[in-house]
Amino acid sequence: MEDNLILSMMLIYAVCITWSYGLARVFKPVFLEELSDKSRNSSMDGVRGFAAISVFLHHSVYSYNLYTYQAWGPSTEVAGTVLEKYLWHLGSFSVSLFFMITAYLFWRMVLMKRENMDWSGFYRNRIFRIVPLYVVIVCMVFAIFHVVYKGSGDSKFASSFIAWLGFGFLPLPSVNNYPASWSIVAGVFWTLAIEWKFYLTLPFLALFAKSKASSGVSLFVAAAGMVALHKLGLMEHNKLAIASCFVLGALAAHLSVYNSRAVSQIPRLAATTVAILAFTYSLVRFGDVYKLKAEVVTFLFFFAVVECGAMKAIFSSMAMRFLGIISYSIYLCHGLVLTVINGFIVKNSGYLIPSASALLAVIGFSTALYLYVERPFIQIGKKQPVTWYARRSSATL
């Protein structure tokens, strides 16, 4: 079972890269604006893509187990094995990368703009970037599960719908009395609540980011304060680890802005070695990455790839960048697609075929969601003309 599952996941990943490369080539004119944007960090796009697909693989196994063994999580056959640790790592390592990316991007923005930071514009962009797709996914969940699932009726439809629009701040009630309704979206909404907390605290944190010294001191104080809260029993260790992702992502931004010359002199071979060793050590040693020491190791991988160009040929490839561009859609819709396929379309058909089919569907669906939901609202948030197709340019990829 263990060997078969690992092989199946490797095959699914290979199919994913092939499918993504094909879509990227076909839709290259449509995504030309994003793919040729020199302000985008191509390796960071690749890390986003890697993280999104890893989260899918993590949840694909759990979704299969839910509809096969009636339990969300590793099956009893792999419990306590190396594979269970690998499955935990797929999810937690990837989510940690997403948190670091968020902190990196916006702390870097704060350091670059300082007093010129437009907070009203920042929140307008965040709202139009995140909310529309989220609302679309929630509406699809309620629409689908009031059609395909013959539940006993939803007497509290309005209150349930409002709770589902709570970005993870509110518990998710059942949808049409569907069991474990949170599993419909693979339970990913909790991460959105954490990101919103970061966005809301960012203006306060920015007050201490006026110079290299103040930025460094503020990051040190934030880290020391979180450790102190943990020592006093006021912050659980997993919450400390998750919060540390934002401090470490901000540290990467600090080094990028104020120590760029030193960072640029790090040999790419050395950075690649660090990235590979960090990922391998994290996988073998920790499994569950929501531990403070594990997040430091995750940071080494993140910094080596994003700032030092480690494994650039992989993370800057067209397929990985394409996946990174549509990663938010992948993240939000993959649970729904897995639920529909595993729960209603192909029951008891093994793991490989349904999961591979689900991933192909997720990537195709996410491409459409990005083009017709994400991109238009991103442009509205930036007060730009809405374009369904990127303007052609002479830029080459």
C-alpha positions in Angstrom: 0.0 0.0 0.0 2.7 2.4 1.0 4.8 1.9 -2.1 1.8 2.0 -4.4 0.6 5.3 -2.9 4.0 6.9 -3.3 4.2 5.8 -6.9 0.7 7.0 -7.6 1.5 10.4 -6.2 4.6 10.6 -8.3 2.7 9.7 -11.4 0.0 12.3 -10.6 2.7 15.0 -10.2 4.2 14.1 -13.5 0.8 14.3 -15.2 0.2 17.6 -13.5 3.5 19.2 -14.8 2.8 17.9 -18.3 -0.8 19.2 -18.3 0.3 22.5 -16.8 3.0 23.0 -19.4 0.5 22.2 -22.2 -2.0 24.7 -20.9 0.7 27.3 -20.4 1.7 26.9 -24.0 -1.9 27.0 -25.3 -2.9 30.0 -23.1 0.4 31.8 -23.5 -1.1 34.8 -25.2 -3.8 35.0 -22.6 -1.3 34.9 -19.7 1.4 37.0 -21.5 0.9 40.0 -19.1 1.7 37.8 -16.0 4.4 35.7 -17.6 6.3 38.6 -19.0 5.9 40.9 -16.0 9.5 41.8 -14.9 8.3 42.9 -11.5 7.2 39.4 -10.6 9.6 37.0 -8.9 9.5 34.0 -11.2 10.9 31.7 -8.6 8.2 32.8 -6.1 5.5 32.0 -8.6 7.1 28.6 -8.9 7.1 28.1 -5.2 3.4 29.0 -5.1 2.7 26.4 -7.8 4.7 23.8 -5.9 2.9 24.6 -2.7 -0.6 24.5 -4.3 0.0 21.1 -5.9 1.5 19.7 -2.8 -1.6 20.8 -0.8 -3.7 19.1 -3.4 -1.8 15.8 -3.1 -2.0 16.0 0.7 -5.8 16.4 0.6 -6.3 14.0 -2.3 -5.2 11.1 0.0 -7.4 12.4 2.9 -10.4 12.8 0.6 -9.9 9.3 -0.8 -9.7 7.9 2.7 -12.8 9.8 3.7 -15.0 8.1 1.1 -13.2 4.8 1.3 -12.6 4.3 5.0 -15.0 7.1 6.4 -12.1 8.9 8.1 -10.4 12.2 7.0 -6.6 11.6 7.4 -4.1 8.9 6.9 -5.5 5.4 6.7 -4.8 2.8 9.4 -2.5 1.1 6.9 -0.1 4.0 6.8 -0.5 5.3 10.3 2.8 5.4 12.1 4.8 4.8 8.9 7.1 7.1 7.0 4.3 7.8 4.5 2.2 9.3 7.2 5.0 11.7 8.0 5.4 12.5 4.3 1.7 13.3 4.0 1.8 15.6 6.9 4.8 17.3 5.4 3.1 17.9 2.1 0.4 20.0 3.7 2.2 21.8 6.6 5.3 22.6 4.6 3.3 24.1 1.8 1.0 26.2 4.0 4.1 27.5 5.8 5.5 28.6 2.4 2.3 30.4 1.6 2.4 32.3 4.9 6.1 33.3 4.3 5.3 34.5 0.8 2.5 36.7 2.2 4.8 38.3 4.8 7.7 38.6 2.4 5.6 40.5 -0.2 3.9 42.9 2.1 6.7 43.6 4.5 8.9 44.3 1.5 6.2 46.7 0.2 6.2 48.5 3.5 10.0 48.8 3.6 10.1 50.1 0.0 7.3 52.6 0.3 7.6 53.6 4.0 5.7 56.9 4.5 4.3 56.7 1.0 2.4 53.5 1.8 -1.2 53.8 0.5 -3.2 51.9 3.1 -6.6 52.5 1.5 -5.2 51.2 -1.8 -3.6 48.3 0.0 -6.9 47.1 1.5 -8.9 47.8 -1.7 -6.4 45.6 -3.6 -6.6 42.9 -0.9 -10.4 42.8 -0.8 -10.7 42.6 -4.6 -7.9 40.1 -4.8 -9.2 37.7 -2.2 -13.0 38.1 -1.6 -14.6 37.6 -5.1 -13.1 34.2 -5.7 -13.9 33.1 -2.1 -17.6 34.2 -2.5 -17.8 32.3 -5.9 -16.5 29.1 -4.3 -18.9 29.4 -1.3 -21.8 30.0 -3.7 -20.8 26.9 -5.7 -20.6 24.8 -2.6 -24.1 25.7 -1.6 -25.5 25.4 -5.1 -23.9 22.0 -5.8 -24.8 20.5 -2.4 -28.4 21.6 -2.6 -28.7 19.8 -6.0 -26.5 16.7 -6.0 -26.8 15.8 -2.3 -30.3 14.7 -1.2 -30.0 15.8 2.4 -32.8 16.3 4.9 -33.1 20.0 4.0 -31.3 23.0 5.4 -33.6 24.9 7.8 -30.9 27.4 8.6 -29.8 28.2 5.0 -29.2 31.9 5.5 -27.3 31.6 8.8 -25.2 28.8 7.4 -24.4 30.7 4.2 -23.4 33.8 6.2 -21.1 31.7 8.4 -19.4 30.2 5.4 -18.7 33.7 4.2 -16.7 34.3 7.4 -13.3 33.6 5.9 -12.6 31.0 8.5 -13.3 33.3 11.5 -16.6 31.4 12.1 -17.2 27.7 12.4 -18.5 26.1 9.3 -22.0 24.6 9.8 -23.3 21.8 7.7 -24.5 22.4 4.1 -27.8 20.7 3.6 -26.9 18.4 6.5 -23.9 17.0 4.6 -21.6 15.1 7.0 -18.3 16.9 7.8 -19.2 19.7 5.5 -15.9 21.4 6.1 -14.3 18.6 4.1 -16.1 19.9 1.0 -13.4 22.6 0.8 -10.7 20.4 2.4 -10.8 22.6 5.5 -8.5 25.3 4.0 -10.5 28.4 5.1 -8.6 28.6 8.5 -5.5 29.8 6.7 -7.4 32.8 5.1 -8.4 34.0 8.6 -4.7 34.0 9.6 -3.7 35.9 6.6 -6.4 38.5 7.3 -5.1 38.9 10.8 -1.7 39.7 9.3 -3.2 42.3 6.9 -5.1 44.0 9.8 -2.0 44.2 12.0 0.4 45.3 9.2 -0.3 49.1 9.5 0.6 48.9 13.2 3.8 46.9 12.4 4.7 49.3 9.7 5.1 52.1 12.2 8.3 50.4 13.3 9.7 49.9 9.7 11.2 53.3 9.0 14.8 52.2 8.6 17.1 49.2 8.5 17.7 49.3 12.2 14.0 49.8 13.2 12.9 47.0 10.9 15.4 44.6 12.3 14.6 45.6 15.9 10.8 45.3 15.3 11.3 41.8 13.9 13.4 40.8 16.8 10.9 42.2 19.3 8.0 40.4 17.5 9.9 37.1 17.6 10.9 37.5 21.3 7.3 38.5 22.2 5.8 35.4 20.6 8.3 33.2 22.3 7.6 34.9 25.7 3.9 34.3 25.2 4.5 30.7 24.5 6.7 30.3 27.6 4.0 31.9 29.7 1.5 29.4 28.4 -0.5 32.1 26.5 0.3 30.8 23.0 0.3 27.1 21.9 3.4 25.8 20.2 1.7 25.2 16.8 0.3 28.8 16.8 3.8 30.0 17.7 5.2 28.1 14.7 2.6 29.5 12.4 3.1 33.1 13.6 6.8 32.6 13.1 6.2 32.0 9.4 5.2 35.7 9.1 8.3 36.9 11.0 10.6 34.7 8.9 8.9 35.9 5.7 9.4 39.5 6.8 13.0 38.7 7.7 13.5 37.5 4.1 12.1 40.8 2.9 14.3 42.7 5.2 17.4 41.0 3.9 16.2 41.5 0.3 15.9 45.2 0.8 18.8 46.1 3.1 21.3 43.3 2.2 20.7 42.8 -1.4 24.3 43.0 -2.5 25.4 40.4 0.0 22.5 38.1 -1.0 23.3 38.5 -4.7 26.9 37.2 -4.1 25.7 33.9 -2.7 26.6 31.3 -5.3 23.6 29.6 -6.9 25.1 26.2 -6.4 25.5 26.8 -2.7 21.9 28.1 -2.5 20.6 25.0 -4.3 22.5 22.8 -1.9 21.0 24.6 1.1 17.5 24.3 -0.4 17.8 20.6 -1.1 19.3 19.8 2.3 16.7 22.0 4.1 13.8 20.3 2.3 15.2 16.8 2.9 16.0 17.4 6.5 12.5 18.9 7.1 10.9 15.9 5.5 12.9 13.3 7.3 13.1 15.0 10.7 9.8 16.7 11.2 6.9 15.6 9.0 4.6 18.1 10.7 6.2 21.4 10.1 4.1 23.4 12.6 7.0 23.5 15.0 9.4 26.4 15.5 12.6 24.6 14.6 10.9 23.1 11.5 9.8 26.6 10.4 13.4 27.8 10.6 14.4 25.0 8.2 11.5 25.9 5.9 12.8 29.5 5.9 16.2 28.3 4.7 14.5 26.5 1.7 12.3 29.6 1.0 15.1 32.1 1.1 17.4 30.0 -0.9 14.8 29.6 -3.7 13.2 33.0 -3.7 16.1 35.2 -3.0 19.2 33.2 -4.1 17.8 31.5 -7.2 18.2 28.0 -6.0 16.8 25.4 -8.5 15.8 28.3 -10.7 15.4 26.0 -13.8 12.7 24.2 -11.9 10.8 26.9 -10.1 11.0 29.4 -13.0 9.9 26.9 -15.6 6.7 27.8 -17.5 4.7 25.0 -16.0 5.5 26.0 -12.4 5.0 29.7 -13.0 1.7 29.0 -14.6 0.6 26.9 -11.6 1.8 29.8 -9.3 -0.3 32.3 -11.2 -3.5 30.2 -10.7 -2.5 28.9 -7.2 -5.2 30.8 -5.3 -7.9 29.2 -7.4 -6.2 25.8 -7.0 -6.1 26.3 -3.3 -9.8 27.2 -2.9 -11.4 24.9 -5.5 -9.4 21.7 -5.1 -11.4 20.4 -2.1 -14.7 20.9 -3.9 -13.5 19.1 -7.0 -12.1 16.2 -4.9 -15.4 15.9 -3.0 -17.5 15.8 -6.2 -15.3 13.2 -7.9 -14.6 11.0 -4.9 -18.0 11.4 -3.2 -20.4 11.3 -6.2 -18.8 10.4 -9.5 -16.2 7.6 -9.2 -16.7 5.8 -5.8 -14.5 2.8 -4.9 -12.3 3.2 -8.0 -8.9 3.3 -6.2 -6.8 6.3 -5.5 -4.8 6.9 -8.8 -7.4 7.5 -11.5 -9.9 9.6 -9.5 -7.1 11.8 -8.0 -5.3 12.3 -11.3 -8.7 13.2 -12.9 -9.4 15.6 -10.1 -6.1 17.3 -10.5 -6.5 17.8 -14.2 -10.0 19.2 -13.6 -8.7 21.5 -10.8 -6.0 23.0 -13.0 -8.4 23.5 -15.9 -11.1 24.9 -13.7 -8.6 27.1 -11.9 -7.4 28.5 -15.2 -11.0 29.6 -16.0 -11.5 31.0 -12.5 -8.4 33.1 -12.7 -9.3 34.5 -16.1 -12.9 35.2 -15.4 -13.0 35.9 -11.6 -9.5 36.6 -10.2 -7.9 38.8 -12.9 -10.9 41.1 -13.6 -11.3 41.9 -9.9 -7.6 42.3 -9.4 -7.7 44.9 -12.2 -10.7 46.6 -10.6 -8.9 46.8 -7.3 -6.0 48.5 -9.0 -8.4 50.8 -10.9 -7.2 49.4 -14.2 -9.3 48.6 -17.3 -10.7 45.0 -17.2 -9.1 42.8 -19.8 -10.1 39.2 -20.4 -7.0 38.6 -22.5 -3.6 40.2 -21.8 -2.4 42.7 -24.4 0.2 41.2 -26.8 3.6 42.6 -26.3 7.1 42.0 -27.7 8.2 40.5 -24.5 9.7 37.0 -24.7 9.5 34.3 -22.1 
